[in-house]
Amino acid sequence: MENSIWDALLPVVREAVDDLIRSGRRLHAVKLIREARPGPRPRLSDAVDVMSERAAELGC
């Protein structure tokens, strides 16, 4: 997945986001993406897009 927001997350955070998505906790995944990204927080809609793309890749 090529996305500047996803790429900026630490590997441990990416794993946590994947775990949240797999367990059906998508809102928590979006929250983590927004809070864990270094620098300014991404817009909510951008974080939702990242989560949706990742969920599609994971087949969830």
Backbone torsions as a table, in degrees:
resi	resn	phi	psi	omega
1	MET	NA	125.2	176.8
2	GLU	-105.2	111.8	-179.9
3	ASN	-158.4	129.4	-175.8
4	SER	-63.9	-32.3	178.4
5	ILE	-68.9	-48.5	179.4
6	TRP	-61.8	-43.5	-178.5
7	ASP	-63.0	-28.7	-178.5
8	ALA	-78.2	-15.8	-179.0
9	LEU	-76.6	144.6	175.5
10	LEU	-66.7	150.7	179.6
11	PRO	-54.1	-38.7	-179.9
12	VAL	-65.5	-34.4	178.1
13	VAL	-71.4	-40.4	177.1
14	ARG	-59.2	-43.2	178.3
15	GLU	-61.7	-42.4	179.8
16	ALA	-64.8	-40.0	177.6
17	VAL	-62.7	-45.2	178.3
18	ASP	-59.3	-43.5	179.3
19	ASP	-61.9	-41.8	178.8
20	LEU	-64.0	-42.6	179.5
21	ILE	-63.4	-45.9	-179.3
22	ARG	-61.9	-31.3	-179.1
23	SER	-89.5	6.6	176.9
24	GLY	81.3	12.9	-178.0
25	ARG	-100.9	62.6	-173.6
26	ARG	-66.3	-37.2	177.9
27	LEU	-63.5	-38.8	177.2
28	HIS	-65.7	-36.0	177.6
29	ALA	-63.3	-43.3	178.4
30	VAL	-62.5	-44.0	179.5
31	LYS	-60.4	-44.0	179.4
32	LEU	-64.4	-42.6	178.0
33	ILE	-57.7	-43.8	-178.3
34	ARG	-69.4	-39.9	-174.6
35	GLU	-80.9	-29.4	-172.7
36	ALA	-91.4	-13.7	-178.4
37	ARG	-70.6	130.2	177.0
38	PRO	-67.3	151.2	-179.8
39	GLY	83.6	-158.6	-179.1
40	PRO	-65.9	144.9	179.1
41	ARG	-66.0	138.6	174.3
42	PRO	-70.1	155.9	176.3
43	ARG	-62.4	153.3	-179.7
44	LEU	-55.9	-46.1	-178.3
45	SER	-62.0	-35.9	178.2
46	ASP	-68.2	-40.8	178.1
47	ALA	-65.6	-37.2	176.9
48	VAL	-64.9	-40.7	178.0
49	ASP	-61.5	-43.1	178.3
50	VAL	-60.9	-47.3	-179.2
51	MET	-61.7	-42.3	-179.5
52	SER	-64.4	-42.7	177.4
53	GLU	-61.9	-43.3	-179.3
54	ARG	-66.9	-41.2	178.6
55	ALA	-60.7	-40.1	178.4
56	ALA	-64.0	-41.1	178.5
57	GLU	-64.6	-35.5	-179.0
58	LEU	-81.7	-10.9	-178.9
59	GLY	74.9	30.0	-179.1
60	CYS	-104.0	NA	NA
